[in-house]
């Protein structure tokens, strides 16, 4: 019985680690800042595929930002990596960093 429990726990751990790795790989999106609108708290980003959002093709989109302070960290033309989520009100950037 103990052996079955250990095997089950090991399999659960392996599946959990693999799932976390896959989720992390698809979360970051590479893009370029095209427009910043501090008044509305929105940013226009030209980006590649965003698999975490179900977008397979490159595109340019307007996103809301979770924290308006993010807009002060970048300028038009900056290359960025970002994470976003879909909500009822549209897509929202939750994290954003200048690309290196």
Secondary structure, 3 states (H helix, E strand, C coil): CHHHHHHHHHHHHHHHHHHHHHHHHHHCEEEEEEEEECCCCEEEEEECCEHHHCECCCEEEEEEECCHHHHHCCCCCCEEEEEEEEECCEEEEEEEEECC
